[in-house]
Structure formats: C-alpha cells, structure tokens
Amino acid sequence: MTATERQKRIEEYLQKAEFASLEELSAHVQASISTVRRDLTSLESFGNLKRTHGGARVVTPHTDEFAFSARDTHQLEEKEAIGRAAAALVQPNESVIIDAGTTAYHVALHLLNKAQMVVTNSLPVANLFGSASKMEVVVSAGVIYPRLGVLVGPLAVETFSKIHADVAIMSAGGIALDGVTNSHALLIDIQRQMLRGARKIILCLDHTKFGRKSTMHLCGLDDVDIIVTDSQAPETMVAALRERGNEVVLAEKHGP
C-alpha cells in the first residue's frame, strides 16, 4: 500500500469514526504506529483533521449522529424514566462512576446530593455537579472531544484504571443475547476500565438499543449486574435476559 492509499484509508476511517487512537489506525491500515504518526502529520497539513494526544480527530464531521446535544433529544421521555429508576438503585453516600452517554446523564440528574463521590469523563455531568457542595466530583484526565462532550484518550483510560467505586452507571450502543456493544473504540477502552473499577454495574439503555449491535464489543451480559430500560423494551428479549439470570428493571414514564 502506498502512502497516498494509506492516508486515504486513514482519512476515510476518521470521517466515519470521527476520533481514533494511533493503535486503532495502525491496525486498520496495517502499518506501524510511527508510520501512521507521519501520515497524520501530513494529513493535518491539509486541514481535514487534527492530531491529538494519542490519536487524531476530524475537524468538520459529516454528521451530528454522535453529538451529545443531538443524541439527547432522542427518546427523551424514556431516558428520563430510566434516569429516575437507575438513580433509585444507588444507595445514599455511595461512590458512583458515570460514563459519557446521554442516558447516563439523565441518571446523574437524579443523583444530586445523593452520591458521596462522582467520577466521570462527561463534561455535561461534570458541569451538572460543579456547584454541588455535598459531594466530591472527580473529572478524568484526557483530550476534550467537544461534540461528544467527553474526555477521551490514554489519559482518560489511565484515570479510570486507578478508580474504585461502589457503582458504575453506564450506557451503550446496543445489547443482544451475546453481549453489549458500543460505537467507538476510544469510548470502549474507557468503559472497560469503568467495568473493572466498580463493585456494581448498572447498564442504562432505552428500548431502541435492544437487539441492536454497534461496531465494537464492550462486555458480556455476565459483566452487568442490573439492566435498566423503559417499558417499551421487547418482551421476548427481556424475558430471555431474565431467563439467563440478568436482573432487568422496566422504568415507567410519569403520566400527565
């Protein structure tokens, strides 16, 4: 593969993924990290991408699919119901990891002055708790990914590798009977450290994520303690999850 072909593949990959690590790009184009680093320097000179610590991101993404503000308008009532139900599972004064998903953000809305400590890589969550005087808020290190409102990269992964908490509130791109998936490699790396760092895992996702598979495997169903979803989740899959031993909580929307 020539340098031109390799750089074209890197640019096409970044346009889809929007953010990628050096390791991820190296595996994609089957080239060394040092070669990919030189390719990124060359591509950056054209103004289409921006190098970051440990990777690169596109400057102007083609879509708002992954933007926090855009995603938070989807299934809003369901996310609010899930947020209330999941927050009720957190005991007073527990330490809580909260990931960067929009559904996890709705859980955070109901944890104000309930959790003892919150650890997050989500800028919206950090901002929410910024003036909460009764709790300790720990924000991970990392590179700011503005459109997602999240801190990513090796420094964020390292932060969560050193954290131990009572509960992790997590979301994902999809759930099926063979496991949980998400859409981005850099988020996956951080979420796997969150899984290792918490005593109890509460996975929060609305009914549209059931039976759906995103691009990357996050974890098996045995790694999740409680699944919180809304009442529109497919009955057959909820029954199958419960049959295999998973606890599933169905959150009801508040009526008028």
Backbone as JSON, one array per atom type, in Angstrom:
{
  "sequence": "MTATERQKRIEEYLQKAEFASLEELSAHVQASISTVRRDLTSLESFGNLKRTHGGARVVTPHTDEFAFSARDTHQLEEKEAIGRAAAALVQPNESVIIDAGTTAYHVALHLLNKAQMVVTNSLPVANLFGSASKMEVVVSAGVIYPRLGVLVGPLAVETFSKIHADVAIMSAGGIALDGVTNSHALLIDIQRQMLRGARKIILCLDHTKFGRKSTMHLCGLDDVDIIVTDSQAPETMVAALRERGNEVVLAEKHGP",
  "N": [[0.84, -1.19, 0.0], [0.62, 2.16, -0.92], [1.81, 5.37, 0.35], [-0.04, 7.36, -0.23], [-2.4, 5.9, -0.68], [-2.7, 4.74, 1.82], [-3.02, 6.96, 3.48], [-5.4, 7.94, 2.48], [-7.14, 5.9, 3.27], [-6.94, 6.19, 6.04], [-8.02, 8.75, 6.39], [-10.66, 8.32, 5.46], [-11.53, 6.47, 7.35], [-11.45, 8.01, 9.69], [-13.39, 9.91, 9.08], [-15.66, 8.4, 9.39], [-15.46, 7.34, 12.0], [-14.78, 9.57, 13.47], [-13.03, 10.05, 15.64], [-9.99, 8.62, 16.56], [-7.57, 6.34, 17.91], [-3.95, 6.09, 17.77], [-3.17, 3.41, 17.79], [-5.49, 2.13, 16.93], [-5.76, 3.14, 14.31], [-3.38, 2.22, 13.25], [-3.78, -0.56, 13.24], [-5.89, -0.64, 11.45], [-4.86, 0.16, 8.96], [-2.75, -1.49, 8.76], [-0.07, -0.79, 9.39], [2.94, 0.51, 10.92], [2.93, 2.26, 14.1], [4.58, 4.51, 14.12], [4.68, 5.08, 11.38], [2.0, 5.68, 10.87], [1.79, 7.93, 12.47], [3.38, 9.75, 11.07], [1.84, 9.88, 8.74], [-0.45, 11.12, 9.74], [0.55, 13.61, 10.43], [1.09, 14.6, 7.89], [-1.53, 14.59, 6.78], [-2.78, 16.38, 8.5], [-1.73, 18.78, 7.69], [-3.25, 19.47, 5.55], [-5.55, 20.34, 6.65], [-7.83, 18.82, 7.24], [-7.99, 17.17, 9.41], [-7.23, 16.89, 12.93], [-4.46, 16.4, 14.91], [-4.22, 14.71, 18.03], [-3.41, 14.03, 21.49], [-2.2, 10.93, 21.37], [-3.73, 10.17, 19.18], [-6.1, 11.07, 16.6], [-8.52, 13.42, 15.29], [-11.39, 14.28, 13.28], [-11.83, 17.48, 11.73], [-14.15, 18.75, 10.78], [-16.89, 17.08, 11.16], [-19.09, 14.92, 9.23], [-21.65, 14.43, 10.11], [-24.22, 14.82, 12.63], [-24.69, 12.66, 14.19], [-23.39, 11.57, 16.43], [-23.24, 13.68, 18.19], [-23.55, 15.13, 21.41], [-25.68, 16.88, 22.18], [-27.5, 16.5, 20.09], [-28.06, 13.75, 20.26], [-29.24, 13.65, 22.73], [-31.83, 14.45, 22.39], [-33.22, 12.31, 21.49], [-35.6, 9.79, 22.25], [-36.39, 11.02, 24.69], [-38.26, 11.09, 26.86], [-38.21, 8.42, 27.64], [-35.54, 8.17, 28.44], [-35.51, 9.86, 30.64], [-37.24, 8.51, 32.38], [-35.77, 6.16, 32.76], [-33.56, 7.3, 33.97], [-34.59, 8.14, 36.49], [-35.32, 5.63, 37.59], [-32.88, 4.2, 37.63], [-31.29, 5.82, 39.28], [-32.6, 5.44, 41.68], [-31.63, 3.02, 42.45], [-29.19, 3.46, 43.46], [-27.5, 3.71, 46.47], [-27.65, 5.97, 49.3], [-24.83, 8.08, 49.74], [-23.03, 6.5, 48.34], [-20.19, 5.87, 46.18], [-19.91, 6.81, 42.8], [-19.37, 5.96, 39.45], [-19.86, 7.61, 36.41], [-20.63, 7.32, 33.09], [-20.18, 8.67, 29.7], [-22.52, 8.71, 28.21], [-25.75, 9.83, 26.94], [-28.01, 8.8, 28.21], [-26.95, 8.0, 30.65], [-26.41, 10.52, 31.63], [-28.97, 11.41, 32.28], [-29.48, 9.83, 34.46], [-27.65, 10.94, 36.21], [-28.86, 13.4, 36.71], [-30.63, 12.82, 38.71], [-29.14, 12.21, 40.86], [-28.11, 14.24, 42.33], [-26.75, 15.48, 45.26], [-27.07, 13.02, 46.43], [-25.24, 10.92, 45.89], [-22.01, 10.19, 47.28], [-19.52, 10.57, 46.1], [-18.69, 11.37, 42.78], [-17.4, 10.15, 39.78], [-16.3, 10.94, 36.6], [-16.05, 11.11, 32.98], [-17.48, 12.77, 31.5], [-18.28, 15.88, 30.27], [-20.77, 17.35, 30.38], [-21.92, 16.07, 32.66], [-20.01, 16.65, 34.62], [-20.27, 19.43, 34.66], [-22.88, 19.64, 35.56], [-22.68, 18.79, 38.23], [-21.0, 20.67, 39.23], [-21.5, 22.74, 41.07], [-22.38, 21.41, 43.26], [-22.4, 21.15, 46.59], [-22.29, 19.12, 48.46], [-21.06, 16.85, 47.61], [-18.21, 15.03, 46.35], [-16.53, 15.62, 43.37], [-14.95, 14.06, 40.76], [-13.13, 14.52, 37.91], [-12.06, 13.0, 34.97], [-8.77, 12.83, 33.48], [-7.64, 13.63, 30.09], [-8.25, 14.07, 26.51], [-10.26, 16.65, 25.29], [-13.2, 15.99, 23.6], [-15.14, 17.8, 21.82], [-17.73, 17.61, 20.53], [-18.9, 15.32, 21.49], [-18.86, 15.91, 24.12], [-17.01, 14.86, 25.94], [-14.19, 13.42, 27.66], [-11.44, 11.83, 26.31], [-9.05, 9.27, 25.29], [-5.65, 8.09, 26.1], [-4.98, 9.17, 28.66], [-7.43, 9.48, 29.92], [-8.24, 6.81, 30.04], [-6.26, 5.87, 31.76], [-6.9, 7.26, 34.12], [-9.33, 6.01, 34.94], [-8.41, 3.47, 35.33], [-7.34, 3.56, 37.81], [-9.34, 3.99, 39.59], [-11.74, 3.14, 42.07], [-15.03, 2.28, 42.74], [-18.36, 2.25, 44.19], [-20.55, 1.91, 42.48], [-21.15, 1.75, 38.96], [-22.57, 3.72, 36.5], [-23.66, 3.1, 33.4], [-23.92, 3.34, 29.82], [-24.77, 2.23, 26.48], [-24.34, 1.31, 22.99], [-25.79, -0.8, 22.01], [-27.54, -3.87, 22.82], [-27.55, -7.36, 22.97], [-28.27, -10.89, 23.06], [-25.81, -12.01, 23.04], [-24.11, -10.18, 24.15], [-22.89, -6.83, 25.03], [-22.56, -3.85, 23.17], [-20.74, -1.05, 21.71], [-20.15, 2.11, 19.99], [-17.65, 3.2, 19.53], [-14.16, 2.98, 19.53], [-12.4, 4.35, 21.3], [-14.09, 5.13, 23.38], [-14.85, 2.64, 24.24], [-12.48, 1.57, 25.36], [-12.21, 3.16, 27.66], [-14.62, 2.61, 28.97], [-14.31, -0.1, 29.56], [-12.4, 0.0, 31.57], [-13.95, 1.29, 33.47], [-15.79, -0.73, 34.03], [-14.13, -2.56, 35.31], [-13.52, -1.12, 37.56], [-15.68, -0.79, 39.3], [-17.89, -1.95, 41.86], [-20.55, -2.67, 41.43], [-22.43, -2.88, 38.46], [-24.56, -0.9, 36.61], [-26.41, -0.94, 33.83], [-27.74, 1.26, 31.55], [-30.14, 1.75, 29.16], [-32.24, 2.64, 26.43], [-35.25, 1.32, 24.83], [-34.74, 1.19, 22.09], [-32.21, 0.26, 21.76], [-32.18, -2.45, 22.11], [-31.53, -5.65, 20.82], [-29.91, -4.56, 18.98], [-26.75, -4.11, 17.39], [-23.78, -2.48, 17.87], [-20.62, -1.28, 16.58], [-18.44, -2.3, 18.07], [-17.49, -4.76, 20.48], [-18.29, -4.53, 23.88], [-18.74, -5.78, 26.46], [-19.62, -8.89, 28.13], [-22.87, -10.24, 29.01], [-22.78, -11.24, 31.57], [-21.13, -9.53, 32.88], [-22.6, -7.44, 33.7], [-24.63, -6.13, 36.26], [-27.24, -5.06, 36.72], [-29.81, -4.27, 34.44], [-31.29, -1.46, 33.21], [-34.12, -0.29, 31.65], [-36.68, 1.05, 29.44], [-40.31, 0.75, 29.44], [-41.04, -0.04, 26.92], [-39.31, -1.88, 25.95], [-38.5, -4.83, 24.09], [-40.57, -7.57, 24.8], [-39.92, -10.29, 24.49], [-37.14, -10.35, 24.46], [-36.51, -9.21, 26.92], [-37.58, -11.17, 28.57], [-35.92, -13.3, 27.85], [-33.45, -12.38, 28.77], [-33.93, -12.26, 31.52], [-34.41, -14.93, 31.96], [-31.9, -16.02, 31.61], [-30.72, -15.1, 33.86], [-30.19, -12.39, 34.26], [-30.85, -9.32, 35.91], [-33.51, -7.25, 35.2], [-34.8, -4.06, 35.03], [-37.75, -2.37, 34.45], [-38.53, 0.78, 33.53], [-41.08, 3.04, 34.21], [-42.75, 5.62, 32.47], [-43.65, 8.86, 33.72], [-46.98, 9.77, 34.03], [-49.31, 12.29, 32.73]],
  "CA": [[0.0, 0.0, 0.0], [1.4, 3.38, -0.99], [1.49, 6.37, 1.38], [-1.26, 8.05, -0.63], [-3.52, 4.99, -0.42], [-2.82, 4.57, 3.28], [-3.58, 8.2, 4.04], [-6.81, 7.99, 2.08], [-7.87, 4.98, 4.15], [-6.97, 6.8, 7.37], [-8.98, 9.86, 6.36], [-11.99, 7.74, 5.33], [-11.85, 5.86, 8.64], [-11.72, 9.08, 10.65], [-14.66, 10.54, 8.75], [-16.72, 7.55, 9.94], [-15.32, 7.18, 13.45], [-14.61, 10.93, 13.97], [-11.9, 10.13, 16.57], [-9.37, 7.3, 16.63], [-6.24, 6.29, 18.51], [-2.87, 5.64, 16.88], [-3.22, 1.95, 17.73], [-6.65, 1.78, 16.12], [-5.44, 3.45, 12.91], [-2.29, 1.32, 12.85], [-4.38, -1.85, 12.93], [-6.78, -0.5, 10.29], [-4.1, 0.25, 7.7], [-1.67, -2.48, 8.86], [1.21, -0.09, 9.33], [3.45, 0.8, 12.26], [2.44, 3.49, 14.72], [5.42, 5.62, 13.66], [4.25, 5.4, 10.02], [0.7, 6.35, 10.98], [2.04, 9.26, 13.04], [3.85, 10.59, 9.95], [0.69, 10.09, 7.86], [-1.34, 12.09, 10.37], [1.2, 14.92, 10.29], [0.86, 15.01, 6.51], [-2.95, 14.88, 6.59], [-3.12, 17.56, 9.27], [-1.31, 19.97, 6.94], [-4.32, 19.82, 4.61], [-6.63, 20.96, 7.43], [-9.02, 17.98, 7.38], [-8.01, 16.51, 10.71], [-6.42, 17.48, 13.98], [-3.79, 15.42, 15.75], [-4.41, 14.87, 19.46], [-2.55, 13.15, 22.27], [-2.51, 9.51, 21.19], [-4.6, 9.85, 18.06], [-6.5, 12.17, 15.73], [-9.96, 13.59, 15.1], [-11.73, 15.1, 12.12], [-12.1, 18.87, 12.07], [-15.57, 19.02, 10.49], [-17.59, 15.82, 10.91], [-20.17, 14.98, 8.24], [-22.95, 14.15, 10.68], [-24.44, 15.09, 14.05], [-25.2, 11.43, 14.8], [-22.78, 11.3, 17.72], [-23.18, 14.88, 19.01], [-24.29, 14.94, 22.66], [-26.94, 17.63, 22.18], [-28.42, 15.87, 19.14], [-28.47, 12.44, 20.77], [-30.05, 13.79, 23.94], [-33.22, 14.7, 22.03], [-33.82, 11.04, 21.1], [-36.2, 9.01, 23.34], [-36.15, 11.85, 25.87], [-39.11, 10.66, 27.98], [-37.7, 7.13, 28.08], [-34.29, 8.38, 29.18], [-35.84, 10.45, 31.94], [-37.78, 7.43, 33.21], [-34.63, 5.3, 33.1], [-32.74, 8.05, 34.91], [-35.19, 8.05, 37.83], [-35.28, 4.25, 38.08], [-31.5, 3.81, 37.91], [-30.83, 6.59, 40.44], [-33.2, 4.84, 42.86], [-30.85, 1.83, 42.8], [-27.95, 3.92, 44.1], [-27.72, 3.97, 47.89], [-27.07, 7.25, 49.76], [-23.39, 8.17, 50.08], [-22.17, 5.62, 47.55], [-19.36, 6.48, 45.14], [-20.53, 6.44, 41.52], [-18.78, 6.28, 38.15], [-20.89, 7.91, 35.42], [-19.97, 7.43, 31.78], [-20.48, 9.86, 28.91], [-23.72, 8.59, 27.41], [-26.84, 10.74, 27.28], [-28.88, 8.15, 29.18], [-26.25, 8.11, 31.94], [-26.59, 11.9, 32.08], [-30.28, 11.52, 32.9], [-29.33, 9.25, 35.8], [-26.94, 11.94, 37.01], [-29.8, 14.45, 37.1], [-31.36, 12.39, 39.91], [-28.16, 11.85, 41.89], [-27.64, 15.44, 43.02], [-26.74, 15.43, 46.73], [-27.31, 11.66, 46.91], [-23.97, 10.21, 45.86], [-20.93, 10.79, 48.06], [-18.49, 10.96, 45.15], [-18.97, 11.05, 41.38], [-16.23, 10.14, 38.91], [-16.85, 10.96, 35.24], [-15.32, 11.72, 31.86], [-18.51, 13.52, 30.79], [-18.29, 17.31, 30.59], [-22.09, 17.75, 30.88], [-22.11, 15.58, 34.02], [-19.12, 17.45, 35.48], [-20.88, 20.76, 34.79], [-24.09, 19.47, 36.38], [-22.31, 18.66, 39.64], [-19.97, 21.65, 39.53], [-21.84, 23.56, 42.23], [-22.95, 20.56, 44.31], [-21.49, 21.32, 47.72], [-22.3, 17.98, 49.36], [-20.41, 15.68, 47.01], [-16.9, 15.19, 45.72], [-16.6, 15.36, 41.93], [-13.66, 13.78, 40.15], [-13.2, 14.54, 36.44], [-10.89, 12.3, 34.43], [-7.89, 13.5, 32.52], [-7.94, 13.24, 28.73], [-8.43, 15.06, 25.45], [-11.67, 17.03, 25.14], [-13.84, 15.75, 22.31], [-16.23, 18.74, 22.08], [-19.05, 17.24, 20.03], [-19.45, 14.31, 22.38], [-18.84, 16.38, 25.48], [-16.36, 13.77, 26.67], [-12.74, 13.33, 27.7], [-11.04, 10.54, 25.77], [-7.63, 9.08, 25.08], [-4.91, 7.29, 27.09], [-5.01, 9.74, 30.0], [-8.74, 9.14, 30.48], [-8.18, 5.38, 30.37], [-5.41, 5.73, 32.94], [-7.66, 7.73, 35.28], [-10.29, 5.01, 35.41], [-7.69, 2.26, 35.76], [-6.94, 3.77, 39.2], [-10.53, 4.35, 40.35], [-12.61, 2.09, 42.6], [-16.29, 2.9, 43.15], [-19.43, 1.31, 44.55], [-21.47, 1.7, 41.36], [-20.9, 2.4, 37.68], [-23.75, 3.95, 35.66], [-23.11, 3.02, 32.06], [-24.83, 3.18, 28.7], [-24.13, 1.52, 25.37], [-24.99, 1.47, 21.7], [-26.67, -1.92, 21.71], [-27.49, -5.06, 23.66], [-28.11, -8.58, 22.39], [-28.05, -12.0, 23.98], [-24.38, -12.37, 23.05], [-23.3, -9.17, 24.8], [-23.15, -5.39, 24.95], [-21.67, -3.23, 22.18], [-20.76, 0.4, 21.6], [-19.83, 2.55, 18.65], [-16.38, 3.89, 19.35], [-13.06, 2.28, 20.17], [-11.84, 5.1, 22.42], [-15.04, 5.04, 24.47], [-14.8, 1.25, 24.71], [-11.31, 1.41, 26.24], [-12.51, 3.81, 28.93], [-15.71, 1.89, 29.62], [-13.79, -1.36, 30.11], [-11.79, 0.32, 32.85], [-15.05, 1.55, 34.39], [-16.32, -2.04, 34.43], [-13.2, -3.16, 36.26], [-13.35, -0.29, 38.73], [-16.89, -0.65, 40.11], [-18.41, -3.17, 42.5], [-21.83, -2.99, 40.81], [-22.61, -2.24, 37.14], [-25.93, -0.66, 36.19], [-26.42, -0.58, 32.42], [-28.95, 2.01, 31.26], [-30.33, 1.96, 27.73], [-33.65, 2.64, 26.07], [-35.72, 0.14, 24.08], [-34.22, 1.15, 20.72], [-30.89, -0.39, 21.76], [-32.34, -3.89, 22.27], [-31.39, -6.37, 19.57], [-29.04, -3.77, 18.09], [-25.32, -4.32, 17.6], [-22.87, -1.45, 17.4], [-19.45, -1.8, 15.88], [-17.41, -2.92, 18.9], [-17.93, -5.48, 21.66], [-17.89, -3.92, 25.14], [-18.66, -6.77, 27.54], [-20.64, -9.92, 28.15], [-24.0, -9.96, 29.9], [-22.41, -11.61, 32.93], [-20.39, -8.41, 33.47], [-23.58, -6.41, 34.07], [-25.45, -6.56, 37.4], [-28.63, -4.66, 36.53], [-30.13, -3.58, 33.19], [-32.46, -0.58, 33.38], [-34.62, 0.16, 30.36], [-38.05, 1.56, 29.53], [-41.36, -0.27, 29.34], [-41.23, -0.46, 25.53], [-38.3, -2.89, 25.58], [-39.17, -6.02, 23.57], [-40.88, -8.52, 25.86], [-39.23, -11.56, 24.3], [-35.74, -10.22, 24.85], [-36.49, -9.01, 28.37], [-37.81, -12.49, 29.16], [-34.71, -14.1, 27.62], [-32.41, -11.88, 29.68], [-34.28, -12.7, 32.87], [-34.26, -16.39, 31.98], [-30.48, -16.35, 31.78], [-30.27, -14.65, 35.18], [-29.97, -10.95, 34.35], [-31.9, -8.51, 36.52], [-33.96, -6.2, 34.28], [-35.76, -3.12, 35.62], [-38.5, -1.62, 33.44], [-38.88, 2.11, 34.07], [-42.35, 3.57, 33.71], [-42.81, 7.07, 32.29], [-44.64, 9.53, 34.53], [-48.12, 10.23, 33.25], [-49.66, 13.7, 32.93]],
  "C": [[0.89, 1.25, 0.0], [0.99, 4.34, 0.11], [0.18, 7.08, 1.05], [-2.49, 7.19, -0.34], [-3.77, 4.84, 1.07], [-3.46, 5.8, 3.92], [-5.05, 8.38, 3.66], [-7.66, 7.1, 2.97], [-7.99, 5.54, 5.56], [-8.02, 7.9, 7.41], [-10.41, 9.34, 6.27], [-12.45, 7.13, 6.66], [-12.22, 6.93, 9.67], [-13.04, 9.8, 10.35], [-15.83, 9.72, 9.3], [-16.68, 7.52, 11.46], [-15.23, 8.52, 14.18], [-13.42, 11.1, 14.91], [-11.3, 8.74, 16.65], [-7.98, 7.41, 17.25], [-5.22, 5.85, 17.46], [-2.91, 4.13, 16.7], [-4.34, 1.47, 16.82], [-6.36, 2.0, 14.63], [-4.34, 2.54, 12.38], [-2.84, -0.04, 12.45], [-5.22, -1.77, 11.66], [-6.01, -0.52, 8.98], [-2.92, -0.71, 7.68], [-0.3, -1.85, 8.62], [1.65, 0.2, 10.76], [2.9, 2.11, 12.79], [3.27, 4.7, 14.26], [5.04, 6.04, 12.24], [2.93, 6.16, 10.04], [0.87, 7.76, 11.53], [2.51, 10.23, 11.94], [2.71, 10.88, 8.97], [-0.24, 11.16, 8.43], [-0.77, 13.5, 10.29], [0.97, 15.47, 8.89], [-0.6, 15.41, 6.28], [-3.38, 16.14, 7.34], [-2.77, 18.84, 8.51], [-2.36, 20.41, 5.93], [-5.54, 20.4, 5.33], [-7.87, 20.12, 7.63], [-9.1, 17.25, 8.7], [-7.07, 17.22, 11.66], [-5.79, 16.37, 14.8], [-4.05, 15.74, 17.22], [-3.44, 13.95, 20.18], [-3.0, 11.7, 22.08], [-3.39, 9.17, 20.02], [-4.89, 11.05, 17.18], [-8.02, 12.24, 15.67], [-10.2, 14.42, 13.86], [-12.07, 16.51, 12.6], [-13.57, 19.19, 11.89], [-16.27, 17.72, 10.16], [-18.76, 16.01, 9.95], [-21.55, 14.92, 8.88], [-23.01, 14.56, 12.14], [-24.85, 13.84, 14.81], [-24.66, 11.23, 16.21], [-22.74, 12.52, 18.63], [-24.07, 14.72, 20.24], [-25.66, 15.62, 22.6], [-27.96, 17.02, 21.23], [-28.94, 14.55, 19.68], [-29.4, 12.57, 21.97], [-31.5, 14.15, 23.63], [-33.94, 13.41, 21.63], [-34.36, 10.3, 22.33], [-36.06, 9.74, 24.68], [-36.98, 11.4, 27.07], [-38.63, 9.32, 28.53], [-36.43, 7.28, 28.9], [-34.55, 8.97, 30.55], [-36.39, 9.39, 32.89], [-36.66, 6.49, 33.67], [-33.75, 5.99, 34.13], [-33.28, 7.96, 36.33], [-35.04, 6.65, 38.41], [-33.87, 3.82, 38.45], [-30.96, 4.54, 39.14], [-31.39, 6.01, 41.74], [-32.44, 3.6, 43.33], [-29.53, 2.18, 43.48], [-28.26, 4.27, 45.54], [-27.09, 5.3, 48.3], [-25.6, 7.09, 50.14], [-22.52, 7.13, 49.37], [-21.31, 6.44, 46.58], [-19.81, 5.93, 43.79], [-19.67, 6.89, 40.34], [-19.93, 6.54, 37.18], [-20.22, 8.1, 34.08], [-20.58, 8.56, 30.96], [-21.73, 9.76, 28.05], [-24.83, 9.53, 27.84], [-27.8, 10.1, 28.28], [-28.26, 8.21, 30.57], [-26.39, 9.52, 32.5], [-27.94, 12.08, 32.78], [-30.32, 10.83, 34.26], [-28.68, 10.28, 36.72], [-27.87, 13.04, 37.5], [-30.5, 14.12, 38.41], [-30.42, 11.97, 41.04], [-27.62, 13.06, 42.65], [-27.83, 15.31, 44.53], [-27.1, 14.05, 47.29], [-26.02, 10.87, 46.97], [-22.93, 10.95, 46.71], [-19.83, 11.33, 47.16], [-18.92, 10.52, 43.75], [-17.67, 11.16, 40.6], [-16.74, 10.05, 37.48], [-15.84, 11.48, 34.23], [-16.28, 12.52, 30.99], [-18.48, 14.98, 31.21], [-19.67, 17.79, 31.03], [-22.36, 17.29, 32.32], [-21.25, 16.4, 34.99], [-19.7, 18.83, 35.71], [-22.12, 20.72, 35.68], [-23.76, 19.48, 37.87], [-21.33, 19.74, 40.1], [-20.23, 22.47, 40.77], [-22.45, 22.75, 43.36], [-22.0, 20.52, 45.5], [-21.37, 20.08, 48.59], [-21.65, 16.73, 48.76], [-19.06, 16.04, 46.41], [-17.03, 14.79, 44.26], [-15.2, 15.21, 41.38], [-13.85, 13.7, 38.64], [-11.92, 13.92, 35.89], [-9.99, 13.25, 33.65], [-8.32, 13.09, 31.11], [-8.04, 14.41, 27.78], [-9.91, 15.38, 25.32], [-12.13, 16.77, 23.72], [-15.15, 16.55, 22.35], [-17.61, 18.25, 21.67], [-19.71, 16.18, 20.89], [-19.54, 14.8, 23.82], [-18.14, 15.4, 26.4], [-14.85, 13.92, 26.62], [-12.33, 11.93, 27.28], [-9.53, 10.43, 25.71], [-6.95, 8.34, 26.23], [-4.96, 7.85, 28.5], [-6.35, 9.48, 30.69], [-8.79, 7.68, 30.89], [-7.39, 5.17, 31.65], [-6.14, 6.17, 34.21], [-8.55, 6.64, 35.83], [-9.63, 3.7, 35.8], [-7.3, 2.35, 37.24], [-8.12, 4.07, 40.12], [-11.27, 3.09, 40.82], [-13.86, 2.76, 43.16], [-17.31, 1.83, 43.49], [-20.26, 0.92, 43.33], [-20.92, 2.37, 40.11], [-22.22, 2.5, 36.92], [-23.25, 4.04, 34.23], [-24.22, 2.9, 31.03], [-24.07, 2.53, 27.55], [-24.93, 1.74, 24.1], [-25.96, 0.36, 21.37], [-26.5, -3.05, 22.7], [-28.19, -6.21, 22.94], [-27.77, -9.71, 23.35], [-26.6, -12.47, 23.99], [-23.5, -11.24, 23.58], [-23.72, -7.75, 24.53], [-22.12, -4.76, 24.01], [-21.77, -1.71, 22.26], [-20.09, 0.81, 20.3], [-18.43, 3.08, 18.45], [-15.28, 3.24, 20.16], [-12.52, 3.03, 21.39], [-12.79, 5.11, 23.62], [-15.01, 3.65, 25.08], [-13.65, 1.06, 25.69], [-11.57, 2.0, 27.62], [-13.59, 3.03, 29.68], [-15.24, 0.56, 30.21], [-13.08, -1.13, 31.44], [-12.86, 0.65, 33.89], [-15.64, 0.24, 34.92], [-15.44, -2.69, 35.49], [-13.17, -2.42, 37.59], [-14.55, -0.17, 39.64], [-17.35, -1.99, 40.65], [-19.72, -3.62, 41.86], [-21.99, -2.2, 39.53], [-24.09, -2.13, 36.83], [-25.89, -0.15, 34.76], [-27.77, 0.04, 32.07], [-29.08, 2.25, 29.76], [-31.8, 1.82, 27.37], [-33.97, 1.49, 25.12], [-35.15, 0.05, 22.67], [-32.88, 0.44, 20.63], [-30.99, -1.91, 21.85], [-32.33, -4.6, 20.92], [-30.49, -5.68, 18.57], [-27.58, -4.06, 18.42], [-24.55, -3.16, 17.02], [-21.58, -2.1, 16.94], [-18.48, -2.59, 16.75], [-18.0, -3.56, 20.15], [-17.41, -4.79, 22.92], [-17.71, -4.96, 26.24], [-19.73, -7.83, 27.36], [-21.76, -9.56, 29.11], [-23.7, -10.31, 31.35], [-21.64, -10.5, 33.64], [-21.31, -7.31, 33.99], [-24.45, -6.94, 35.21], [-26.93, -6.27, 37.2], [-28.77, -3.94, 35.19], [-31.38, -2.76, 33.43], [-32.87, -0.06, 32.02], [-36.05, 0.66, 30.53], [-39.05, 0.46, 29.22], [-41.63, -0.72, 27.92], [-40.19, -1.49, 25.06], [-39.01, -4.16, 25.13], [-39.33, -7.11, 24.63], [-40.09, -9.82, 25.72], [-37.77, -11.48, 24.74], [-35.6, -9.98, 26.34], [-36.65, -10.36, 29.07], [-36.57, -13.37, 29.01], [-33.58, -13.68, 28.55], [-32.68, -12.34, 31.1], [-34.11, -14.21, 33.01], [-32.81, -16.79, 32.2], [-29.89, -15.78, 33.07], [-29.98, -13.17, 35.32], [-31.15, -10.26, 35.02], [-32.24, -7.37, 35.56], [-35.02, -5.36, 34.97], [-36.42, -2.34, 34.49], [-39.0, -0.32, 34.06], [-40.15, 2.61, 33.41], [-42.27, 5.1, 33.58], [-43.89, 7.65, 33.21], [-45.76, 10.02, 33.64], [-48.39, 11.7, 33.51], [-50.35, 13.93, 34.26]]
}
